[in-house]
Amino acid sequence: MTIRLLTLLFLVYIFNLSYGNLNTGEHVTGKTIHVSKIKKSWKDARDYCSKNGYNLATIKSKKEQYEILIIITKWTMAQHIWVGGYKNLNGDHLIWINDGKPIPKERTQTTFSNWASGKPNSNKKDEMCMELDFSKAKDSHGEWNVNDCAKEHIFVCEKRSG
């Protein structure tokens, strides 16, 4: 009995070392989502997700937006949360980290976006990385925004199925 208990405690310890800074994975349509417990810059968050076999989260539909917002509000009250969009090297458009596809600036019948009012039209050179904005002062509820990549925020990792 003691050996079993020690083995179980050891396995829990090893699991926490691997995923100790990520909340338990949540399974949603076509992917598993982990919300971080720690703050990192966008680039460090990208590297952290990658090191653990994930990507920063992408949001390709209204359903994915809804699912990720439910999970985020379950795990954190943070006001700014990194996701996997960034401006290309020219800074003229945003792309998703996992497939390099452009992020639409406007929602249409065939594309989804959820930009905050007036975004992503930022001319600030340091605002290159995409976040979900939950700022209470702006009455934001997960609208998309671009921010300075060096700022440290909570982040969301994902692993898409198949």
Salt bridges, closest charged atoms under 4 A:
GLU26 OE2 - LYS74 NZ 2.68
ASP47 OD1 - ARG46 NE 3.12
GLU64 OE1 - LYS31 NZ 3.31
GLU64 OE2 - ARG160 NH1 2.98
ASP92 OD1 - HIS93 ND1 3.05
ASP99 OD2 - LYS60 NZ 2.54
GLU127 OE2 - LYS124 NZ 3.94
GLU131 OE2 - HIS80 ND1 3.10
GLU131 OE1 - HIS153 NE2 3.41
ASP133 OD1 - HIS80 ND1 3.96
ASP133 OD2 - LYS138 NZ 3.36
ASP139 OD1 - HIS141 NE2 3.25
GLU158 OE1 - LYS31 NZ 2.79
GLU158 OE2 - ARG160 NE 3.20
